[in-house]
Amino acid sequence: MANDTKAAACLYKQTLLAGLWRENPVFRLLLGMCPTLAVTAAVKPALTMGLSVIFVLLCSNIVVSLMRNLLKPHLRILMFTLTIATFVTIADLFLKAFVPVMSERLGPYVPLIIVNCIIICRAEACASKNNLVVSIIDALGMGVGFTLALCILAGVRELLATGTIFEIQIFALAEKGGWFVPWAAMSMPVGAFITLGLLLGLVNVVCKRKS
Amino acid sequence: MDTLHILLIGFISIVLIKNLVFTKFLGICPYLGVSGRIDMAFGMGMAVTFVVTLSGTLTWMIDHWVLMKLDLEVTRYVCFILVIAGAVQLVEMYLRKFFPALYESFGIFLPLITTNCAILGLCLFIHLWEIDNLLEAVVLSFGAGIGFTMAICIMAGIRENLNLADVPHCLKGAPITLITAGILALAFMGFAGMIS
């Protein structure tokens, strides 16, 4: 009995950690690239996006896991999408009501969470096969991993584009007597593509060193 | 301005200036996935163009004639995704019947068009830009598909040559594709001032 709980705890821990590094959705699985590139011009929208994704992922994993025995194979993708669309509508209305500035800034990328591959991938690969507890832990691991990746990318881009992180001045700007000249390209699409490309390269190097 | 003029400007702007891939980051997953060979990239582009034209038009009609009339705008996202899933199913059945070879070569990518953000993204942008003319919505949807096809074909052409280049080992695959896309996005920024 004690062994069983120990094995279960070990499985939970592994599931949780997998999302953070070994199977990080952005850096390792290359899922959910559109929001990753689109909302990472600054840390604040990136964090809002990450939290919305955690909410939707958690709710959809719970629902899918609960109804996994009722699903017909050919209808499951449709059911997943409808579940996700419902929770995304809730998240969108919540953002519109309580943080209208962020909602305005994220624009169509909040409803686009519906077609974020991470969520449908987790519903298919994890929640439709596992029990409630594993699905919840998996959703948390993946969601936090996604949010972290988003924040790292957004941090690099915001720092280089404006010299700030979280709208707090880190580098002294040249126009105010400092040394830092803002790199405008970083807040544009170019910066998104190139920074993500270089970060992926960096992750590859680190992984190779480790193994 | 007369209608034709507006339509033409809308078409050019969505293909070049507001290109979904390079400026809105939509459809990046298939963009990284199938841009390895130019013939597959073109096929994928055509499938997306067809689905996006169909679903852009249908969602505009549903949005304006049903949801707004009945005050059901809360269900917009659910309706949009259902329309898109239906349109993809239709294309899949059509291809399987009439172009089995093309259908085989698509494999998993065809059902994946459902979760292609370019399509839902365009439907949402049409709503966001407050397009209130059916013809304009059709032209924009078609233009978005053409823009996607163009982007993915340019990328496939570059990647075929990139295979022969000496890329650092850690940048092989997705990283170098993203960096190349970044440079392409920089080039497309040049179109920004074309229409004011």
Chai-1 contact restraints between the chains, C-beta under 6 A:
chainA,res_idxA,chainB,res_idxB,connection_type,confidence,min_distance_angstrom,max_distance_angstrom,comment,restraint_id
A,L30,B,A174,contact,1.0,0.0,6.0,A-B,restraint_1
A,M33,B,I28,contact,1.0,0.0,6.0,A-B,restraint_2
A,M33,B,C29,contact,1.0,0.0,6.0,A-B,restraint_3
A,C34,B,F25,contact,1.0,0.0,6.0,A-B,restraint_4
A,C34,B,L26,contact,1.0,0.0,6.0,A-B,restraint_5
A,C34,B,I28,contact,1.0,0.0,6.0,A-B,restraint_6
A,C34,B,C117,contact,1.0,0.0,6.0,A-B,restraint_7
A,L37,B,F25,contact,1.0,0.0,6.0,A-B,restraint_8
A,A38,B,F25,contact,1.0,0.0,6.0,A-B,restraint_9
A,T81,B,I81,contact,1.0,0.0,6.0,A-B,restraint_10
A,A85,B,Y77,contact,1.0,0.0,6.0,A-B,restraint_11
A,A85,B,V78,contact,1.0,0.0,6.0,A-B,restraint_12
A,A85,B,I81,contact,1.0,0.0,6.0,A-B,restraint_13
A,T89,B,Y77,contact,1.0,0.0,6.0,A-B,restraint_14
A,P108,B,L124,contact,1.0,0.0,6.0,A-B,restraint_15
A,P108,B,L128,contact,1.0,0.0,6.0,A-B,restraint_16
A,P111,B,Y77,contact,1.0,0.0,6.0,A-B,restraint_17
A,P111,B,L124,contact,1.0,0.0,6.0,A-B,restraint_18
A,L112,B,C117,contact,1.0,0.0,6.0,A-B,restraint_19
A,L112,B,G121,contact,1.0,0.0,6.0,A-B,restraint_20
A,I114,B,I81,contact,1.0,0.0,6.0,A-B,restraint_21
A,V115,B,T115,contact,1.0,0.0,6.0,A-B,restraint_22
A,V115,B,C117,contact,1.0,0.0,6.0,A-B,restraint_23
A,V115,B,L120,contact,1.0,0.0,6.0,A-B,restraint_24
A,C117,B,C29,contact,1.0,0.0,6.0,A-B,restraint_25
A,I120,B,T115,contact,1.0,0.0,6.0,A-B,restraint_26
A,P189,B,T23,contact,1.0,0.0,6.0,A-B,restraint_27
A,P189,B,A185,contact,1.0,0.0,6.0,A-B,restraint_28
A,V190,B,G182,contact,1.0,0.0,6.0,A-B,restraint_29
A,V190,B,A185,contact,1.0,0.0,6.0,A-B,restraint_30
A,V190,B,L186,contact,1.0,0.0,6.0,A-B,restraint_31
A,F193,B,L178,contact,1.0,0.0,6.0,A-B,restraint_32
A,F193,B,A181,contact,1.0,0.0,6.0,A-B,restraint_33
A,F193,B,G182,contact,1.0,0.0,6.0,A-B,restraint_34
A,F193,B,A185,contact,1.0,0.0,6.0,A-B,restraint_35
A,I194,B,I179,contact,1.0,0.0,6.0,A-B,restraint_36
A,I194,B,G182,contact,1.0,0.0,6.0,A-B,restraint_37
A,L196,B,L178,contact,1.0,0.0,6.0,A-B,restraint_38
A,G197,B,P175,contact,1.0,0.0,6.0,A-B,restraint_39
A,G197,B,L178,contact,1.0,0.0,6.0,A-B,restraint_40
A,G197,B,I179,contact,1.0,0.0,6.0,A-B,restraint_41
A,L200,B,A174,contact,1.0,0.0,6.0,A-B,restraint_42
A,L200,B,P175,contact,1.0,0.0,6.0,A-B,restraint_43
A,G201,B,C170,contact,1.0,0.0,6.0,A-B,restraint_44
A,G201,B,L171,contact,1.0,0.0,6.0,A-B,restraint_45
A,G201,B,P175,contact,1.0,0.0,6.0,A-B,restraint_46
A,N204,B,C170,contact,1.0,0.0,6.0,A-B,restraint_47
A,V205,B,C170,contact,1.0,0.0,6.0,A-B,restraint_48
